[in-house]
Amino acid sequence: MWSYRLVAPYTFERTDVLPRSPESLQDGEVLLRFLAAGICGSDIPGFRGVKGRVRGDTGAHAAEKDGFPIHEVVGEVIASRHTAHTRGDRVVGWASGFDGLMEEVVSDGDGLAPFDTSLSPAHAVALQPLACVLYAAEHLPDPAGRHVAVLGQGSIGLLFSYVVKTMGAAHVTGVDPIDRADVGPSFGVDTSVRATSDRWVGRLLPDAKPDIVIEAVGHQVATLSHAVEAAAFGGTVFYFGVPDDDSYPISMRTMLRNNLTLKSGVTMDRRRVLEKADAFAQAHPGLLDRYLTHTFGIGDVQAAFDLASRPVPGRIKIAIVA
């Protein structure tokens, strides 16, 4: 069966690998036929050749792991040893081995859920990042009537902007060096700031500081400090961006003197929040259409990742379909 793997920085190779037999599945696992994948910002360091901590990332020049780095997938169940999934089901969720870029994918069934059958696989894959955002939003203070700033207006940051606005945020500020003025309003953004977060926070007046700051950039240490500096007295900072480093320097003096709360965490209760994302998308028609901006065929994986790795106005979510 077909599979892709990274053999050098920025370089995919298509290969043939042996399929997994249904008999090899462990309890709770599901074997999927690939229908679609979404490219997440957290996939890009691996594409660039950065060594991660995923099992099997052992290559000399890149991960050289079959199917890596995709984790956002839509598939049709071929075989299942999970009580919630049966042969023929179409499901969306996590490729739990970060190996979703292959014709057949084995994944943990607890990270998969069915979806509205009217959705194309390309649109359905967007439910996975939406589920992550909805889970994180459950752990925010109530944004109703408050000023929320989202650092990073990529595919995750725009979803955060949209979700907090639907939760009643009085004002949503989106900060990104890429011009998002054209798409920001349709994702609930009241003020789009085209600047890096350090320039934005450096000009932020005390009475304009947000009550909640969501860091949706990740992969470097600077933006968390900017988020802490930006938060109003008594405010909350939620760090969502994936860290590439173990230690992040922040001003504990600012945390203490401004009575701030810092929260973070990965998505739990995955089946539940995937179902929540499906219901949310049905309640907000048009959201996924605006969100999915580019679709590539499985023969164009390299081109899809090349686009995903560049800052391009107008690009939000990229899907790869079989």
N, C-alpha and C positions, 0 to 999 in steps of 0.2 A: 504494500500500500504506500501511497505517497506520504512524504513527511518533509518538513523543512528544519534546518538547523543552521545556527550561526557558526561559520568556520573562520571568520576574521572580523575585526571591527567593521560594522556597517555592511556585512556581506553574508547573505543567505545562500545556502546550497540546497537544491531539491534532491532528495534521495528516496530510495525504496527501502522500507523496513518490514519486518515480519509482523503480521497482525497479532493482537492478543486473542487468545481463545476464550469463549465464554466460561469455559471450565476453570480458567485461571483466576477468575474474579474472587476477591475476598468478600467476606460479609460486609454489606453496606456499600459495596462498589457498584458502579454502573458503567457499561460499555456503550459509548455513543458513536454514531456516524456523524462526522463533521458537517454542519450546515453553515455556520457563520462564526466569525470571531471579531472581537473589537480590539483595537489598539489602545492601550492605556498609557498614560504618561510614565507610569512605573515600568513599562516595558522598554523604554528608550535607553536607560543606562546599559542594560544587557545588550541591546542592539549596537551600542557604541563600543562594546567590548569590556565594559566594567565587570569585574568579578563580583558576583553576588554570593548569597548564602543558601541558594536553592540546591537541594540534593541533586547531584549529577553535573553541576557546573564545574567541570574539571579540565576544560580544554586549555591548550597552551596559548592560543591566540584569541579565542572567544569561548563561549560556553560549550559549543560542540555537543549540545544535548538535544536529542530529537524532540521536536515540537516546541522548543523554548523560543521566546519567553511568554507566549500567550496564556492568559488565564481567564479571559472573558469569552465564553463560548455559548453557542446554541447548537444542539444536536438532537438526533433521533435515537431513541434507545434501541440498541441491538440486543442487549442482554442485561439482566439486572439481578443483583443479590441484595436489593434494597426494597423494603416493603412498600414504599410510596411510588415506585416507578416500575412500569411494565413495558414490554417490547412494543415498539410503535409510538410510544409517547414522545412528544416534542418538548424539550426542556431547555431552560436557560440557567446560567450560573457560572460557577467556578470550575475551571480545569485545575483540580487540586494539586497536580504535580507541575504546574506551570509549563505544561507540554501540550497545549491545545492546538498547535499548528501541525496537525497530522490528520489523516483520513479517518482514523478511529482513535478515540480518546477514552481512557479509563479515568473515572473521577469518583470522588466521594459523593454518594447520593444525598447526603445532608446539605450539600451546597448546590443543589439543583431543584428547580421547581417548574411546573407547567406554566404556560402563558396564554394570553388571548390568541386564539387561532387565526384571527384576522390580521395579525401582525406578520410581516415578512421576517425571515430570520435576521436580516440586516437591521431591521428596526428592533426586533426582540432583544438583540444582544445589548442594546442600550439599557435594558432593565437591570443588568448587573451593576454598572456604576451608579444608577439611580438608587438601587437597594443600599449600596454603601452610604450614599449621602443621606438617605432617609434614616438609616440606623444611627449615623452620627448626629443627625438633627434631634433624635430622641434624647440625646445626652447634653443638649444645649439648654441654657436657661430659656424660658419662654421669650421668643423674639418679638412678640406682639407689642407694638408701640415703641419699639427700640430701634436704634441705629445699628446696623450690621455692616461690617466691612469684610469683603472677601479678597484676600491677596491671591492673585492668580485667577485669570478668567479663561482658562482652558476648558477642556471637556468636563472636568470635575467642578471647577470654580463656578462655571455658569449654572450647573445644576444646583449647587449650594445657593447661589443668588436666587434662583427660581423658587426653590423649596422654602427658604426663609421668608420670601415675599408672600407666598401662599399661607404661611403661618402667621402673617400679620405684621411683619417688620414695617416700621414706619418709613424707614429710608435704608436703601441698600446701596453701598458704594462698592464698585468693582475696580480693582487696581491691577493693571497689567501693562507691560511695555508695548504689547501689540494693541493696535487700535481695535477696540470692541464697541465703539459708539454705534455702529450699524446694527449689531445683534444684541447688545446689552439690554435695551428696553424690552425686547420680546422674552427675555429671561428674568425680568423683574428688577433690573438694575436701574436705579434712579440717577446715579452719577457714575459715569465711566471715566476713570482717571488713566490716561495713557502716560505712565511713568513707572520706573522701578519703585519698589516699596520704600527704599531708603529716601528717595527724593520726595515721595508723598508724605512720609511721616515727618520729614524734616521741615515741612511747611504746614503741618497740621496744627491749627489753633486749638488751645485747650478746650474751648466750648464746642469744638467740632469733633472731638474724639468719639469713636464708636463704643457702644456698650458691649458689643460682641465682635471679636475679630477671628475670622476663620483663615488659617494658613492652608492654602490649597496649591502650594508650589512644590515644596519638598526637594530632596536631592542635594541640598547644600545647607549651611548652617545659618546664613545671614537673616533670612526672612522671618524666622521665629523671633529673633531679637527685635525686628521691626514691628512685629505683631504685638509683642509685650509693650514696647514703647508707645504704640498707637492707642492701646486700650484706655478707656475712660476709668476714672476712679471706681472701684468696685466691679469692674468689668470682667469678662471671661475671654480667654484665648483658647481656641480649639485648634490643635495641631493635627491636621489630616494628612498633609504631604508626607510621602514615604521617606524616612531618613536613610541616608547612605552612610552615616557616621554613628558611632556609639554615643558620643558625647556632644552636646550642643550648649554653647555658652549663652547664658541669659543673665540679665541684671536682677539678682535677687533683691537688691535694694529697691528697684522699681516694683517688683512683685509685692514686697512687704509694705512699702510706703503707700502704694496705691490699692492695697487690699484686692489684688488680682487673683483669679483662679485660672489655672492652666490644666487643660484636659486633653486626652488623646486616646487612641485605642483602635483596634482592628474590628472588623464587622463580625458579629456573632449572630446566632439565631438566623442563619442564612436562608433557609427555606422560608421562614416567616417573612423576612424582609423582602425577599424576591416576590412573594405573593403580594406584599404591600406595594411594591413598585409596580407590579402589573395593574393593580387596582388604581393606583395613583395616575398611571399613564392613561387608563380608560377614562378617569375623571377629568383629565386635562388633554382633550383632543388637540392634535397639532404639535404637541411638545416634542414627540419623537421625530416628527417630520423636520422640525427646525433644527433638532439636535444632530441628526445624521446628515452630514454634508458631503461625504465622499464614500463611494463603494468601489471596491476592487475585486476582481476575480482571483481565484486561487493561483492562477498563473502569474499574477502581478504582485506577489508578496513583497518583493524587493522595492517596487515603486511605492507601495503603500507605506512601508516603513521609512523610505526616503522622505516622503511628504510629511509623515508624522514627526520626524526628527527636526523639521525646520519650522521656525516661527512664521506662519503664513496667515494673514488676515482672511477671514471668511472660512477657515477650516476649524471645525469643532470636533465632530466625531467621525472616525474612519472605521468602516467595517470591511471585512474580507469574507467573501461568500464562495461556496462551492459551486 
